[in-house]
């Protein structure tokens, strides 16, 4: 299980529900719902969360906040988040750095300017994108998450 998949699962587990976790729906996989899992199965699913919780006390508040946000998402929002996690997990380090820089830049733009920037980005070749990222780097990440 990838670290990002574990985080999504952890968010559902920490929020007190498995509703956002299709792997736990009997109708989709043949596996039982959370209530029908054995204690050993539950412990196996929770172990990565427990390990991270104990290993990173400074991240506990953030972990709970992610779990709360996950719980508040609609099924469509959760599916969108899962697609993003999957897309991110398949990116190279260079693609991730581009994405961070682009996200950092675009998050402050008004919708019209954001659409214009998207169009400009799509029209750039690899060398132009690389130069743009060098000129507009994402801020230094305070903690390396291994993602």
C-alpha positions, 0 to 999 in steps of 0.5 A: 500500500502506498504512503498516500493510499495509507494517508487516505485510508488513515483519514477515513479510519481516524474520522471514525468511519470507513464510508470513504474507503471502497475497499471496505464495502462488501458490494464492491469487493466481497470484503465485509464492511468495517463492523464485520471485520475481525479485531485482527483485520482492524488492527492490520488496517490501523497499524500504519496510522498508529505507527505514524501517530506515535512516530510524528507527534508534531503531525497529530493535529494535521492528521486529525484535521485531514481526517475531519476534512475527509469525513466532510467530503462528498463521495464525488470529492473523495473520488476526485481526491483519490484520482489526485493521489493516484496521479501524484504517485505516478509523477516523477520528482521533476513533475512534482516540483512543476506541480508544486510551483504551478499550484503555489503560483495559481492558488492566489490568482483570480479565476480568469487569470488562473484559466489564462495561466493554464492555457499558457502552461499548456502551450509551453514546451518542456524547456519553457516550463523548466525555465518558468519553474526556475523563475517561479519556484514553490516555497521550500517545504518545511518537512519532507514527507516522502511523497 
